[in-house]
Amino acid sequence: MDDQALLRYSRHILLEEFGIDGQERVSAAHALVIGAGGLGSPVALYLAGAGVGRITLVDDDTVDVTNLQRQIVHSNARVGMAKVESAAEAMRALNPEIEVQPIRARADLQLLEQLVPGADVVLDCSDNFDTRHRVNEACVTHRKPLVAGAAIRFDGQLSVYDVRHSDGPCYACLFPADAVFEETRCAVMGVFSPVVGTMGTLQAHEALKLIAGIDGTLSGRLLMFDGRRSRFDTLQVRRDPKCAVCGHLHR
């Protein structure tokens, strides 16, 4: 690590739990981010600012003026640009030392099979159950830690799904693919803009702890945020031994 890097990341290096070793792990890491919208915006900026050496962004959408209320990685001047290209431009402006790989595509199984094996951590910042389940399946298959967040209206939730641990649940343990859930989208139900910022920032928080080797991640816990009352609650969650996705791993 050269003098410029020591200066740039000095506030992390000063942390006893982080130090130079943690920063070197961050600089050598590859983070895969699915979604460059409300959740993906703070994720992209904080991972870039922290110096994650390689960040791959996947999203098939373009920047719309209605996004700018909450998707802070984009700007009015980039309306109409692919979200991944817009985000990459902002990330490189913040930290030109990192490598950003923008992929304008939907996160289908074929693409995930190409990208997940090479990632150190995967962050699901998507907005629909189908994508979340595809990402989870790929992470279970390749034993990669997944940081998954969600936000709608004034509410958010977040957890770390890490099946490298025998007691670690996967996303499908909590939200089975065959269960019936209300699919809600910001375009229909609305979302309070700081809620996606709060949850996306916490996703980056958990991902950086995983990369740097800092204990105390949300694995085995579901964090819920009530934005109306500005209150967090945590539920203990367990691995489902009958889970259709990860149940076979620890038999």
C-alpha positions in Angstrom: 0.0 0.0 0.0 1.6 3.3 -1.1 1.5 6.6 0.7 -1.5 7.9 -1.3 -3.5 4.9 -0.4 -2.5 5.1 3.3 -3.7 8.7 3.3 -7.0 8.0 1.4 -8.0 5.2 3.7 -6.5 6.5 6.9 -9.8 6.7 8.8 -10.4 3.0 8.2 -6.8 2.1 9.0 -7.1 4.0 12.3 -9.8 1.6 13.4 -8.4 -1.2 15.6 -10.8 -3.7 14.1 -9.9 -2.7 10.5 -6.3 -1.6 10.3 -3.9 -2.0 7.3 -4.8 -5.7 7.0 -8.5 -5.0 6.7 -7.9 -2.3 4.1 -5.7 -4.6 2.1 -8.4 -7.2 2.1 -10.9 -4.6 0.9 -8.5 -3.4 -1.8 -8.1 -7.0 -3.0 -11.8 -7.8 -2.9 -14.4 -8.2 -5.7 -18.0 -7.2 -4.8 -20.9 -8.1 -7.1 -23.8 -5.6 -6.8 -27.2 -6.5 -8.3 -29.2 -3.4 -8.9 -28.1 0.2 -9.4 -31.2 2.0 -8.0 -32.3 3.2 -4.6 -30.4 0.5 -2.6 -27.6 0.2 -5.1 -26.8 3.9 -5.1 -25.4 4.2 -1.5 -23.9 0.7 -1.9 -22.0 1.7 -5.0 -20.7 5.0 -3.5 -19.7 3.5 -0.1 -17.9 0.5 -1.6 -16.1 2.7 -4.1 -15.1 5.2 -1.4 -13.9 2.4 0.9 -11.6 1.2 -1.9 -13.1 -2.2 -2.8 -10.7 -3.1 -5.6 -13.2 -4.5 -8.1 -16.9 -3.8 -8.2 -19.3 -5.3 -10.7 -22.6 -3.6 -11.2 -25.5 -5.4 -12.9 -28.7 -3.6 -14.0 -30.7 -3.4 -17.2 -32.5 -0.1 -16.6 -31.9 3.5 -17.6 -31.9 6.6 -15.4 -35.4 8.3 -15.3 -36.2 11.6 -13.7 -38.5 9.8 -11.2 -35.4 8.0 -9.9 -33.6 11.1 -8.8 -35.7 11.5 -5.6 -33.8 8.7 -4.0 -31.2 7.2 -6.4 -28.4 9.4 -5.4 -25.6 7.9 -7.5 -27.3 9.3 -10.6 -27.8 12.9 -11.7 -30.1 15.0 -13.8 -27.5 15.3 -16.5 -27.4 11.5 -16.8 -31.2 11.0 -17.4 -31.5 8.4 -20.2 -28.1 6.9 -19.5 -27.8 3.2 -18.5 -27.9 3.1 -14.7 -24.7 1.0 -14.5 -22.8 3.5 -16.7 -24.2 6.4 -14.7 -23.2 4.8 -11.4 -19.8 3.8 -12.7 -19.1 7.4 -13.7 -19.9 8.6 -10.2 -17.9 5.9 -8.6 -14.8 6.6 -10.7 -15.1 10.3 -9.9 -15.1 9.4 -6.2 -12.3 6.9 -6.4 -10.3 6.6 -9.6 -8.1 3.8 -8.1 -10.8 1.1 -8.2 -12.0 -1.0 -11.1 -15.7 -0.8 -11.9 -17.3 -3.2 -14.3 -20.8 -2.1 -15.4 -23.0 -4.8 -17.0 -26.2 -3.6 -18.5 -28.2 -6.8 -18.3 -30.9 -8.6 -16.3 -29.5 -10.8 -13.6 -30.6 -14.1 -15.1 -29.3 -17.5 -14.1 -26.8 -17.7 -16.9 -25.2 -14.3 -16.0 -25.2 -15.1 -12.3 -23.4 -18.4 -13.0 -20.7 -16.4 -14.7 -20.3 -13.7 -12.1 -21.0 -15.1 -8.7 -18.1 -17.6 -8.5 -15.6 -14.8 -8.9 -17.1 -12.5 -6.2 -16.1 -12.3 -2.6 -19.4 -10.9 -1.6 -22.7 -10.4 -3.4 -25.1 -7.5 -2.6 -28.7 -7.9 -3.7 -30.1 -4.4 -4.3 -32.9 -5.6 -6.7 -36.6 -4.9 -6.3 -38.4 -8.1 -7.1 -38.6 -11.6 -5.6 -37.7 -13.5 -8.8 -34.3 -11.8 -9.0 -33.7 -12.2 -5.2 -34.3 -15.9 -5.5 -32.1 -16.3 -8.5 -29.3 -14.4 -6.7 -29.8 -16.5 -3.6 -29.6 -19.8 -5.5 -26.4 -18.8 -7.1 -24.9 -17.7 -3.8 -25.9 -21.0 -2.2 -24.5 -23.0 -5.1 -21.1 -21.2 -4.9 -21.0 -20.7 -1.1 -20.8 -16.9 -1.4 -22.0 -14.5 1.3 -25.1 -12.6 0.3 -26.1 -9.2 1.7 -29.8 -8.7 0.8 -31.8 -5.6 1.5 -35.3 -4.3 0.6 -37.3 -1.1 1.1 -40.8 0.1 0.3 -42.9 2.9 1.6 -41.4 3.7 5.1 -40.1 0.2 5.8 -36.9 -1.7 5.2 -35.3 -5.0 6.0 -31.8 -6.5 5.7 -29.9 -9.6 6.5 -26.7 -11.5 5.6 -27.2 -15.0 4.2 -24.0 -16.9 4.6 -24.3 -20.7 4.1 -20.6 -21.2 4.7 -21.7 -21.5 8.3 -23.6 -24.7 9.2 -26.3 -22.7 11.0 -26.5 -19.9 8.4 -29.9 -19.6 6.7 -30.3 -18.7 3.0 -32.9 -16.2 1.7 -35.3 -19.0 0.8 -35.3 -20.3 4.4 -37.1 -17.1 5.3 -38.9 -16.4 2.0 -39.6 -19.6 0.2 -40.0 -19.3 -3.5 -43.4 -21.1 -3.5 -44.8 -18.9 -0.7 -47.2 -16.1 -1.6 -45.9 -12.6 -1.0 -47.2 -9.2 -2.0 -45.0 -7.9 -4.8 -44.8 -4.2 -4.1 -42.8 -1.7 -6.2 -41.9 1.9 -5.6 -43.6 3.0 -8.8 -47.0 1.8 -7.4 -46.6 2.1 -3.6 -44.1 4.9 -3.3 -41.0 5.0 -1.0 -39.6 7.5 1.4 -36.3 8.4 -0.1 -34.1 8.2 3.0 -35.3 4.6 3.7 -33.5 3.2 0.7 -30.5 5.3 1.7 -30.6 3.8 5.2 -30.9 0.2 4.0 -28.4 0.6 1.2 -25.9 2.2 3.6 -26.3 -0.7 6.0 -25.8 -3.2 3.1 -22.5 -1.6 2.4 -21.7 -1.7 6.1 -22.3 -5.4 6.3 -20.4 -6.1 3.1 -17.4 -4.2 4.3 -17.4 -6.1 7.6 -17.5 -9.4 5.7 -14.6 -8.4 3.4 -12.5 -7.0 6.2 -13.1 -9.9 8.5 -14.9 -7.9 11.2 -17.1 -10.0 13.5 -20.8 -9.4 14.2 -22.5 -9.5 10.8 -26.3 -10.0 10.5 -26.0 -13.6 9.6 -28.8 -15.4 11.4 -30.6 -12.1 12.1 -33.2 -10.1 10.2 -33.0 -6.4 10.7 -36.2 -4.5 10.2 -36.5 -0.7 10.0 -39.7 1.2 10.7 -39.1 4.6 9.1 -42.2 6.2 10.5 -41.1 5.7 14.1 -37.3 5.6 13.3 -37.1 2.3 15.0 -35.0 -0.9 14.4 -36.1 -4.4 15.4 -34.1 -7.6 15.0 -35.4 -11.1 14.7 -33.4 -14.2 15.1 -33.7 -16.5 12.1 -32.8 -20.1 11.7 -31.7 -22.3 8.8 -34.6 -24.4 7.5 -33.3 -28.0 7.2 -36.0 -28.7 4.7 -35.2 -25.6 2.6 -35.4 -26.5 -1.1 -32.4 -24.4 -1.9 -29.9 -24.9 1.0 -31.3 -27.8 2.9 -29.0 -30.4 1.2 -25.8 -28.6 2.2 -25.6 -29.7 5.8 -27.2 -33.2 5.8 
